[in-house]
Amino acid sequence: MRVGILGAGQLGQMLALAGYPLGQRFVFLDTSGSPSADIGTTQIDLDNQHLAEFLAQVDVVSFEFEHLPVDRVRDIEKHKPVYPSSRALEVCQNRGLEKALFTRLQIPTPEYQLVDSLETLQQAVSQLITKHAKPVVVKTVTEGYDGKGQAVLRTADAAEVAAVWQRIGGRELIVEAFIEFVREVSIIAVRGQNGEVRFYPMAENHHVDGILRYSLAPLPDLDAAIQQQAESYIQALLKELDYVGVLTLELFQQADGRLLANEMAPRVHNSGHWTQNGAVTSQFENHLRAVAGLPLGSTAARFPTCMINIIGRCGDTRQLLQEDSVHLHLYGKEERAGRKLGHLNLVADDLPSLLDKVQRAVALLPDAPEPHFSFAVYSKADRRELLMECTNTHSLQSGSALG
């Protein structure tokens, strides 16, 4: 099967790497002019004039990111099957439609208001802060990701509200009440063309400045009822959207265990990268199985696994790879502040061993923030000690090899 991917970034490349053993071949349609995928064939289309050429080379189409013109995807659907569908794409790329769908399907979500002017923004901020006595989060309805297009307001001060409107306003925004939660989690599910659904174990995610830095799964202290709760939410979304492929639902878990939906992504997701080395079948392979109409693979976890994003600088990859059970996935990108260059998947036979590996790896990654999980926290002193230990071990090993 020839699979067309809209977009040509690292997610598309990892899809292709998972699909080649299945006999699939890939064509990427890049509209940015700077594709990073370095596998298969890339069709660069800066002026939207080469869609017919792209479609002539593929049997089925999917996408690696949701910021696509919905009308263009609808046009593609007239000629080739597209999974997930344009309807799923339209809902997932618009927070207003997304929240409305959550509400209709009785999936709990933080209280929110949609606004489209400075005046309505001021009103919504004042009302929600007064009602909940907590800050609010202001987000663009479309196109925000990795912390972009977002702001936190702790008061309804007119000048601060106006500054937020000046920075990210001028279009529809969503204002959400800030909630207290014990951790951010996500659930990833895959649905086949025949309606078969499989769920991955939930992961705990640690974000810094809106960018995911760590994901760990399966969770050691997660009650089975909470996993089932998350599965029921994402199952309702899959059914309602007649979805085919991988869907991700990000959630907040409160102290009493209840889950509140944050947002969903109609694609393979950063918080599911752990499945490459920690699950029987990765999210990438299962997405392609679904798209091709093949039976879905097992989503069971094989090991406790932690994914660490590599941001900005790679560090000494040789030193990282000397650690046991470290799997390095680089995207072929040049170093740049804030840029996702790759990720590590660390696996272990048990959780204590995994957490030890996480500490050792983080000590070797430049500017990596301290990992915080709801069941473990590491100190700067721990990291300094581990860095010295890892450096000394590396020096001894290098000297031995040279001698």
N, C-alpha and C positions, 0 to 999 in steps of 0.2 A: 504494500500500500504506500502511496505517495501522500505524505501529510504536509499541508501548508500551514505555516505558523505566521500569524500577524504579529510582527515584532521580531527583533533579532538580538536580544540581550542574553543575559546569563540563564534566565529561566528557559528560554527557547533552546539554548545549547544543551542544558541538562535534560530537557525532554528528548532531544535527538540522541544524546548518549544512551538514554534508556531505551529508545525505540529501535536503534540499529540491530541489537540482538534479536528483536522480533521480526526482522526482515523489512522494517519500514525505512523509507528514505524521505528526506526533508528538504523543503524549499521555504526560505524565510522571506517575508515581505517587509523591508525596512523603509520607513519614511523619515528617519532622522538624519540619514547621511553618515552615521557613525555606528555601524553595527559592531557588536562585540562577539556574536556567535561565529565560531570558526570551524564549522562542520556543515556538511551538506552544501546546498546552493543558496546564495543570498541574492534576492532581486531588490535593488535599490530603486525606490519610486518617490522622488522628492516632489513631483508635480502631479501625482495621482493620474498618470497617463499609461501605466503599465500593468493595470490590474488584470486585463485579459490575458496577458502573457503569463502572469503568475498563475491564474486559474487553470490555464492549459496544461500546467505541469503537475497538478495535484488532483487527488481523488476526494479528499476531505480537508476541512479547514478548522483550525483551532486558534487560540491566541494566548500570548504569554503575559499580557497586561490589559487592564480594563479601560484605559484612557484612549478609546478608539471612537471615531464617529459612528454612531449607531446606524445612521442612514446608509453608510458605506457597507456595514456588515449585513444589513438587510438586502442590499443589492447583491452581495456575494451569495446569500442564501437562495437567490433565484437561480443560481448556476451550480452550486456545490453545497453538500451538507456542511453545516457549521455547528460545532459543539464546543462549549455551551452555546445556546441560541442568542439571538439579538435581544430577546426579551429579558433573559437573565442579565445580559450585559447592561441594558438600559437601567434596570433596577439597581444593580450593584455599583454603578458609577454615579448614582445620584442619592445622596444621603437622605433627602426628603422622601423619595419613593421607597427607599430601603426601610426607613423607620415606619412608614405607613404600612408596609408589608409585615414587618415585625408585629405591629399592633394588631393588624387584622388576623394574623395567625396566633395571637395570644402568646407571643414571645416577649417576655419582659425586657424593657429597655429603660435607661435613664430618662427622666422627664425632659422634654425638649420643646422648643418653639422655633418656627421658621420665620425669618425676617428678611426684608428687602430694602431697608432704608436705615439711615442713622437714627431716626426717630423710633422705629419699631425695634431696633437693636437696643436702644436705651431702655425702652419699656420692658423688653424680655429680660434683660440683665437685672433690672431692678426687681421685677416680680420674682424671678427664680432665686436670687440671692436672699431676698426678704423671706421667701417661703421656706427655704432649706437652710438658711444661715451658713451657707458654704459657697465657695467660688463657683464660677461657671466656665465651661469650655466653649469657645466660639470657633466654628469651623466653616470653611467654604463647603457648599453643598456638593460641588464637583471638583475633581482634579487634585485634591489634597492627598498627600501620602508622605510617609517617613517624617511626620511632624510638620510638613509644609502646609501653609494655609490654615494654621491653627493659632489660637491665643488663649491664655487663661486670664480671666478677670476676677480679682478677689473682692473688688468693691464696685459700686455703680457710679463711681466718680465720672462726671461728664467728660472731663478732658481725657481720661484713660479710655473710655468707651469710644470717643471720637478718634483717638489715635489708632485703635484697633480697626475701626471702620476705614480709616485712611489707608491702613496697611494691607488689609485683606478684603475690604468691602467693595462696594460698587457693583455687587451682584448678590444673589440670594445666599444667605448664611443660615446656619443652624446653631442655636444656643442650647447647650445641654447642661443640666444640673450636675455638679460634681458629686460623685458618690464615694463612700468609703468602701474599700475592698481589700481583701487580704492578698489577692494575686490576680494577675492577668493570665488568662488561659485561652487556648484555642482548640477547636475540634475540626478535624479534616475528615471528609467523607467522599466517597466516590460512588457514582451511580452509572450503571451501564445502560445501553440502548434498550434492553429488555426490562428495565426497572429494578434490576438487582442492585442492592446497596450494601456497602461495607464501610465500617467506621474504624479510624485509627484511634489508639489511646490518646487521651487529651495531653497536651503539653503545657507546661508553665513557661511564660515568656517574660523576659526582663528587658524593658525598653529604657534607653537613655536619650533625652532630647528628641523623643518621638521615633527613634530608630531602634529596631530590634537588635539586641546584642547577644542574648542567650535564649535558647529553648531547651527544656529538659523533659524527657518522656521515657517511660510512663511515670506518672506521678506516684510516689510511694505512699502518700497519705490520702489518696482520693477515694472517697466512698463510692461504691458501685452505683448507688442511686444518683450521684451527681453525674457520672459518665452517662447514665441512661437519660437523665434530664437533658443533657447537651445533645445526645443522639436524637431525642424526640424533637428538639427544636430544629436541628439541621435536616432531619428527615422531612419535616413539614415544608421546609423551604425547597428541598429537592423535588418533592411531589408537586407543589404548587407551580413551580417553574418548569416542570417536565424536563428536568435538568439531566444532562449527560456530561460526565467528566468529574473532575475534582472540584469541590467547593470547600471553602474555609470560612468558619464562623469564629470571630474573636469575641471573647466574653470576659466579664468581670465576675469573680467569685467573691461573695460577701462573707462576713464572719459566720453567718448561720448556714453557709453552704449554698445559698441561693445564687443563681446565675442571672446576670443581666447582659443582654446582647449589646455589643459595641458596633461592630460592622462586619460585613462579609466580603469575600473576594472570590470572583468566579474563575479561579485558576489555581495552579500549583502555587504554594505559598512558602515564604521564607521560614515560617514556624514549622513547616513540614520537611525541611531539609534533613532532619535527623533520620527520616525514614530510609535514606539512601544506604545507610550502614546499620541502622538499628531495627528495621522492620523486615519481615519476610519479603514483601513486595513494596518498592518505593512508591511515593505519591506520583512520581513521573511516569513510571511504567504503568501504574494503574490508570492514570489519566489516558494514556495512549491505548491501553486495552479497551477502555470504555469508548473512546473515539472510533476505534476500529471495529467495534462490535464483538470483541473477544471476551471470554470469561474473565472475571475479575480475579486478582490474586489475593492471597491472604494479607490482612492488614495487621496481624499480630506482631507485637514487639519481640525481637530476638534477644535484646540486651537493654539494660538501662543506658540511655544515650543522651549526650548533651551536644547541641550545636552551638558553636561560637562564631559569630560573624567577624570577619577580618575587615576592618574599616581604616581607610587612609593609608596605612603602612603595613606591609606584610611581616616585617621582622625577619628573623633568621629562620627560614623554613627548614633548613638542614637540621637545626637544633630542635625544632618542633617535631620533626619526623623521627628523631631518636627516641621519643617517648613511645611506649608500647600502646597499641590500639588507638593511634591517632590517624584519622583519615583526612587528607588535605584535598580540598576542592578549590582550585584557583580559576578565575574567570578570564584571565588573559588581559587584564586592564592595567594601565599605568597608575602608579600611586598618585593620589590626590586627596586632600583633606575632605573627609566626609564621604568618600566613595567606597562602595562595597566592592572589595577586591576578591573576595572568596569567603570560604568558611571552613571550619574544622568540625568534624564529627568525632567525638570521643565516646568509646564504648567500654564497658567493663562488666564483670560478672555480677557485681553487686553495687549498691548505691554508695557506700563509704569509699570504695575504690574509685568509683566514677568521680565523686567530689574531690578526691585527692588529685586525680588527673586534671580536672578543671583548674584547680589552683596552680598546678605546675604549668599548664598551657598558658593561662592568663598572665603568669609572671614573665612569659617570653614574648608576649604580644605588645608592641609599643602602644601606649595611650589606651590600653583596654581598661574599661571601667571595672570596678569591683563587682563580681557577680552576686546578685541577691536573689535567693529563692526563699519561698515562704518557710522552708524547713532548714535553711543553712545560710550563714552570712560569713564572709571572709574579711579579715582586717588587712590594712596596708602592711602591718608588721609581718603577717603571714606571707604576704606576697614578696616582700623584700627578702625574707629568709629563703623562700623557695627559689627566687631568682638567683641568689648567690649559690644555692645548692645546684641548680640546673647549670649555671655557668661553670662552676668548678668541675662538675661531672663531665660537661662537654669538653673542657680543656684537657682533662685527664684522658678522655677517649681519643681526642685529636692527637695528643702527644704519643699515645700508645700506637696509633695507626702510623704516625710518621716514623716512629722508632723502629 
